[in-house]
């Protein structure tokens, strides 16, 4: 049951984080090995209203129209996830949450852009589809813009110690999402991705 009125009291940071998590579901569904025409359709139809409505919600958290559009996007993102699966961005975010108790949405907001950048060469069609859904020529830049609107930019701001990034990357590398990623990622490569947003 999706009821946008129930989200009107959701704080700004939680609204942004959960929306970015949903956007990550859309993005990763487009290049997951189990992707299909149906999951692609859900992913595109989820990403578009999320990109449109998230700035509106952050400007006025009690805007019911914007909340409704955002929740529609989140619903389609869940359907995309159900038909496909998770990849590297989520593996990186899950490792952060498991180690430091960082909210899953906040972790995804920071980790999605570097994961997309890493996968651009291996999944150019997926990133082009995502960019089109987001109404931009640069999907990574748009994701970074949306994350910044929500106050999510650097891992250091979430309390992640720089000297633990290698251990964090090793934990992320063994997660299912990392193994399902369209481009194989070593712990060293994942550590560099973490450093790029530290």
Secondary structure as GFF3:
##gff-version 3
##sequence-region A 1 198
A	DSSP	three_ten_helix	4	7	.	.	.	ID=ss1
A	DSSP	alpha_helix	12	29	.	.	.	ID=ss2
A	DSSP	alpha_helix	37	59	.	.	.	ID=ss3
A	DSSP	alpha_helix	64	83	.	.	.	ID=ss4
A	DSSP	alpha_helix	88	100	.	.	.	ID=ss5
A	DSSP	alpha_helix	104	119	.	.	.	ID=ss6
A	DSSP	alpha_helix	124	134	.	.	.	ID=ss7
A	DSSP	alpha_helix	139	149	.	.	.	ID=ss8
A	DSSP	three_ten_helix	155	158	.	.	.	ID=ss9
A	DSSP	three_ten_helix	162	164	.	.	.	ID=ss10
A	DSSP	alpha_helix	165	173	.	.	.	ID=ss11
A	DSSP	alpha_helix	176	180	.	.	.	ID=ss12
A	DSSP	alpha_helix	187	196	.	.	.	ID=ss13
###
